[in-house]
Amino acid sequence: MTDPPQESALLLEFLAWIEARPRTYSEAIDAWRSSCPRHPVWDDAAAAGLVRVVRDGRNQSEAAVALTEVGRAALSR
């Protein structure tokens, strides 16, 4: 796991969005994936270990997305 990126307002908004209610991987990717290299929120959060995909036997698009302990700590700062 790499060091978490500097928590930008957009990254914190993403973490709060996930925390607000259960989200699926498909929902998260549809809402937050960006082709803009300046706003790779999903990629930054996943690479930093702030979020995880919880499959629990489901296919990836239906799998839950959840904050990790590191993600919850970043959100609470």
Buried (B, 14 or more C-beta within 10 A) or exposed (E): EEEBBEBEEBBBEBBEBBBEEEBBBBBBEEEBEEEEEEBBBBBBBBBBBBBBBEEEEEEEEEBBBBBBEBBEEBBEE
